[in-house]
Structure formats: C-alpha cells, structure tokens
C-alpha cells in the first residue's frame, strides 16, 4: 500500500494519521505516522500501529520495506546449518 492508500483506508474507518498518533502509547507526532506511511521514515512501532488500525499485517501494508520483514533467529540458524552441512 502506498502512503495515500493507507490514508484513504484509514479514512474509510473514520481514522486519520493524527488519531493513530494520539492512540499510540506513548503517543508520537502525527508527522511521524505520515512519514512512516509515505516511506520517508521507518518505525516498526508506527508501522505496526498503522497495520493494526487497518486490520492487516505489517507485511501486507508495507511489503516493500525490508526493515519490517521478520526473519527469526531460529530460521537463520536452520538455514546456516543446511549450508554448513552441504
């Protein structure tokens, strides 16, 4: 989703970047929420709040942001074990 897609989806739910910002604990500046939505800044916490506000996963809202992709330590260890064993 683009930043404008996120803004429109929030609007359909009666929400804005400002409301999301104020609902976070601790709150953040509305500009921070906008910056994350528009890929001008990264914040897992804000990305998660936006995704939850839309009822979606972070990966589905921000599929293009590598910083939000979770790769567990266990999966890294398992992959490395396969490489070493080969």
Buried (B, 14 or more C-beta within 10 A) or exposed (E): BEBEEBBEBBEEEEBBBEBBBBBBEEEBEBEBBBBBBBEEBBBBEBBBBBBBBBEBEBEEBBEEBEEBEEEEEEEEEEEEEEEEEE
